[in-house]
């Protein structure tokens, strides 16, 4: 049985290695689906995002951010490596905006940029990393 398992792993290895890593400009909404960890510069963990396919717009995402039980809704997209996400506490009014770029070489698993609350004059740097 162990020999069979090792043989399956050996066969799967090359197939897994052939999965292409998209350039930042090739990342699509589908690459964004899943769980992301958000960190703000100097503050560490800022929340966990769950991004899914948007119900109305095929090339967009929607989801939620969870900050220790406080949840806000999210909607956005990525185009040519540029990431835009709007955050809303009530699902109607924009409370904050995430603007960033997919990090080249991250295979679409890291985004860096700035987060700005509508009520704040100053933006904060963020990093999103896909779990």
N, C-alpha and C positions, 0 to 999 in steps of 0.2 A: 504494500500500500504506500509506504514511504517513497519507494522508487517511482511509483506512478505520479505522486505529488511533485517530486523533484523534476520529473520529465515534463509535466504540465507547466511548471514554473519556467523551466528552460525554454520551452516553446513559446510561452507568452512574453518572455523578456524582450526578444527582438520586435515583436508586434507593438509592445508598449513603447519601446524606444523610437519607433517610427512616427508616433503621434507628433505632428508638427507644432512647434511653438510659434504662435502668431506674433508678428511684429506689432508694436503698439498701435499702428495705424490700421491694422487688420482686426482688432478686437471689436466684437459685436455685442449686442445686448445679450445674446445667448451665453457669452463668456462670463457675464456678470451674475448669472443666476447662481444662488447659493448663499452661504453665510460668509460675512465679512466682519473683521474686527477693526474698529475705528480707534485711532489714537490721535490725541491732540499734542502738539509740540509742548514739552515740559509738563504734561499732565498725565501721560500714560493712557490707560484704557478709558475710552470715552463712550463706548457702547458697542452693541452687536447689531449688524444690519442683516436682514434677510431680504434678498432681492429675487423677484420672480418675474415671469413674463407678464407684461402689462395686458390687462383684459381688453383694452380698446385699440392700442397702438402696437403693432407687431414688432417694430424696431426699438421699443422702449421697455423699461422695467418699472415695476412698482414693488412696494414692500413696506417694511417697518424698521424702525430703529428702536432698540430696547436699551434704556439707560437705567439699570437697576430697578426695573419694573415700570418706569415711565416710558410709554410708547408714543411714537409719532409716526405718521404715514410718510412714505417716500414715493417719488416718481421722477424718472429721468431717463437719460440715454447716454450713449457713447458714439462719437463719430470722428473718424480719423485720429483716434487716440485721445480726443478731448472728451472729458467726462463732465456731465452736468446732472445735478440731483437737487430736487426741491423737497424741503421738509415741512410738514404741516402737523400741528398738534390737533387741529379740529377737522382736517380733511378738506378744508375750504380755503383758508388763508395761509399764505406762505410765511413760515416762521424763520426759515433759514435756507441758505443756498450753499451747496457744495460745488465748487468748480475745481477741476484738476486735470491731470494728464496720466494716462497709463504709462507706467515705468517700462521703458524699453528693456527687453531681456527678461521681464518678469512673467512672460507667457500669459499676460492679462490677469495676473494674480496680485498686483500691487498698483495702487493709484495714489498719487501725491497731489496736494493742492491746498486750497484755502476754503475754510468754512466761515460763513458770515451770517450771524443772526440779524434779522431785519431791524431789531431795536438797537443793535450795537454799531458803533462807528468803525470799530477795528475788526478785521478778520483774524482768524487763527489758522495756523498751518495744521494740516491733517495728513495722516497716512491711513489708507485702507488696505488690509491684507486679507486675502481670501483664505478661509479655513480649509 
